[in-house]
Amino acid sequence: EDTLSALRVENDDQDQKVIAELQDILLDQTVSVQEKNNAYEQLKYLNQLQGQEENLEKQIKEKLELDSFVKIDQKNIEVVAIKEKHDSSIANNIMRLVQSNYEEKMYITVTFKKS
């Protein structure tokens, strides 16, 4: 659980920096309307990603009974699951579960960390 907490804190810190930069653009009087629209769209996209990550973590917890951390970067999805040792069968189940949420092919990596 500490491993997942550390990953979440690091991820939240990165997200907060990006969000702060985008909010600065939105509030900047010297920035063009197009730049503000782009910043707004990026904020919406980040918010959607966070929702997808939380949803995938919830599905992994409910269906596979594993605590996990999910990070989405475009078509790449990284899953870190808490398990004492690597289990190929569970990794495949995680990949199938995650992929079932998307119509297009996603590149999913699964790593296991000890609790």
C-alpha positions as CSV (number, residue, x, y, z in Angstrom):
1,E,0.0,0.0,0.0
2,D,2.9,2.4,0.7
3,T,4.2,1.7,-2.8
4,L,0.9,2.7,-4.3
5,S,0.7,5.8,-2.1
6,A,4.1,6.9,-3.2
7,L,3.2,6.4,-6.9
8,R,0.0,8.3,-6.4
9,V,1.7,11.2,-4.6
10,E,4.4,11.4,-7.4
11,N,1.7,11.3,-10.1
12,D,-0.5,13.9,-8.3
13,D,2.5,16.2,-8.0
14,Q,3.2,16.0,-11.7
15,D,-0.5,16.5,-12.6
16,Q,-0.7,19.5,-10.2
17,K,2.3,21.2,-11.9
18,V,0.7,20.7,-15.3
19,I,-2.7,21.9,-14.1
20,A,-1.1,25.0,-12.5
21,E,0.7,25.8,-15.8
22,L,-2.6,25.4,-17.8
23,Q,-4.5,27.6,-15.3
24,D,-1.9,30.3,-15.6
25,I,-2.4,30.3,-19.4
26,L,-6.2,30.6,-18.9
27,L,-5.7,33.6,-16.6
28,D,-3.0,35.3,-18.6
29,Q,-4.4,38.4,-20.3
30,T,-1.7,38.4,-23.0
31,V,-2.4,34.9,-24.2
32,S,-4.5,34.4,-27.4
33,V,-8.0,32.9,-27.4
34,Q,-6.6,29.9,-29.3
35,E,-4.0,29.2,-26.6
36,K,-6.6,29.5,-23.9
37,N,-8.9,27.1,-25.7
38,N,-5.9,24.6,-26.1
39,A,-5.2,24.9,-22.3
40,Y,-8.8,24.4,-21.5
41,E,-9.0,21.3,-23.7
42,Q,-5.8,19.9,-22.1
43,L,-7.4,20.4,-18.6
44,K,-10.5,18.6,-19.7
45,Y,-8.4,15.8,-21.2
46,L,-6.3,15.5,-17.9
47,N,-9.5,15.3,-15.9
48,Q,-10.9,12.5,-18.2
49,L,-7.6,10.6,-17.8
50,Q,-7.7,10.8,-14.0
51,G,-11.3,9.5,-14.1
52,Q,-10.3,6.6,-16.4
53,E,-7.3,5.7,-14.2
54,E,-9.5,5.7,-11.1
55,N,-12.1,3.6,-12.9
56,L,-9.5,1.0,-14.0
57,E,-8.1,0.8,-10.5
58,K,-11.6,0.2,-9.1
59,Q,-12.3,-2.5,-11.7
60,I,-9.0,-4.3,-10.9
61,K,-9.9,-4.1,-7.2
62,E,-13.5,-5.4,-7.7
63,K,-12.9,-8.1,-10.3
64,L,-9.4,-9.3,-9.5
65,E,-9.1,-8.3,-5.8
66,L,-5.8,-6.5,-6.3
67,D,-4.8,-3.0,-5.2
68,S,-3.2,-1.2,-8.1
69,F,-2.0,2.1,-9.5
70,V,-2.9,2.9,-13.1
71,K,-1.2,5.6,-15.3
72,I,-2.4,6.4,-18.8
73,D,-0.2,8.2,-21.3
74,Q,-2.0,8.3,-24.6
75,K,-2.1,4.7,-25.8
76,N,0.2,3.4,-23.1
77,I,-1.3,2.2,-19.8
78,E,1.0,1.2,-17.0
79,V,-0.5,-0.9,-14.2
80,V,1.4,-1.5,-10.9
81,A,-0.4,-4.2,-8.8
82,I,0.4,-5.3,-5.3
83,K,1.3,-9.0,-5.2
84,E,4.2,-10.8,-3.6
85,K,5.5,-12.3,-6.8
86,H,5.0,-11.9,-10.6
87,D,2.0,-14.0,-11.9
88,S,1.7,-14.2,-15.7
89,S,-1.9,-15.4,-15.5
90,I,-3.0,-12.5,-13.3
91,A,-1.0,-10.1,-15.5
92,N,-2.9,-11.4,-18.6
93,N,-6.2,-11.0,-16.7
94,I,-5.3,-7.4,-15.9
95,M,-4.3,-6.7,-19.5
96,R,-7.6,-8.2,-20.8
97,L,-9.7,-6.3,-18.2
98,V,-8.0,-3.0,-19.0
99,Q,-8.2,-3.5,-22.8
100,S,-11.9,-4.4,-22.6
101,N,-12.5,-0.7,-21.7
102,Y,-11.1,0.5,-25.1
103,E,-12.1,-0.1,-28.7
104,E,-8.6,0.7,-30.0
105,K,-5.5,-1.3,-29.1
106,M,-3.8,0.0,-26.0
107,Y,-0.2,-0.9,-25.0
108,I,-0.6,-2.2,-21.4
109,T,2.3,-3.1,-19.1
110,V,1.8,-4.8,-15.8
111,T,4.3,-4.9,-13.0
112,F,4.0,-6.4,-9.6
113,K,5.3,-4.8,-6.4
114,K,5.4,-6.3,-2.9
115,S,3.2,-4.6,-0.3
